[in-house]
Amino acid sequence: MTENYSRALYKKDYGQEITTDVDEYGVPRAFLAHIHIPAATAVAASSDGVHAAMNLGTAAQAITTGITNPAVPRNIRVVGNVAGINNVVKITGTNYAGEVITENITPNGTDAVDGDLAFKTVTKIDLPIQDHTPAKQQETITVATGCTQPGYLKFTVTADGMSESPKDVWVYVDAEDNTVNEVAAKVRAALGDDADVSGFFDVAGADAVISITRKVYAANDDTMALAMDDAPATGVTVGASTNAVPGVAVDTVSVGWGDKFGLPYLLYADELAILKLFNKAVDTGTVTADATDIEKNVFDPTGTPDGSKDIDLYIIV
């Protein structure tokens, strides 16, 4: 809670009054405050301006480093990277008056969720535990029959984000590769020797199974597959490419700021803001008033801040 020092000063210390049309009856003098937010500090809303995406884990975390404060007091925004992220993020910082404040904001997957309080600084971000267990996607294919005559097999690896996808890898087989295990071993070796494939995947498997596993956690890629083209015919056959382990990305949350700007006055009515300007034109944005907590007094312009437009408010105080 913050006292309104400007009004208290004039009423209590100086007793400034102005006359009325009734003799011997005066009223306290009111003032018109002009709050000017320069364009350079009225920047666009941001999903990660306070902190870039942070990985969630199996335990809660308190983040106190890598934080950037908004140029002027703003409300806070949180954004997750995948659907289903919905555990509370707690923001700790200070309000316009430098007092410590906190706010709990519940993410909604990849939708931006804005808080209501204006933070001058953010000093700590309490992250929740992850909603999903990350997993590295794995695709497998099984050799069904061995080689009956020598020739080349063409194995094609497809994956979103891999260089040269789809990537063809040629494998030579001969009469000595007459078992499914021997064919699979040759294919695994060839895939592992290919720079594009081995740079993106760990190649493994046992017996007749060939597996490729992404090196990083990522959402499941429906295009990821292993395929074989038997040309010329060698007698080798394989089963269908199988998504043995679906990929699951690491849950992340980023923190930024929204479109609301903090006001340095305790207002008991939004009508006290008699003129609102955005880019020097009348704006119909919303003033939220609160006579107790300074951080709840905010202005949400109708115009879209982008760092090139001033904001001006004229308030009776």
URPE-V410929 format. One line per field, one symbol per residue. psi: psi as a letter, one per 40 degrees, with the letter a starting at -180 (. if undefined). A space follows every 50 residues. Layout:
# URPE-V410929
psi: ???
This chain:
# URPE-V410929
psi: hhigddddddddddfhiiiaehifhiiihiihhhhhhiddegiiiiefdd hihhhiaeiiihheiehhiidihiiihihieiiehfihhhhhaiadeeih iihhhhigbehhhhadihhdihdihhiiiidihiihhhhiihhdiahdii ahihhhhhhhehifhihhhhhhiadefeidddddddddddddehdddddd ihhaiibehhihhieihiihheehihihhghiheehiiaihhgdhiihih hihihaiaehhiifihheheedgehhhhfeihifihhhihedhdeehihg idihheeehihhhhhh.
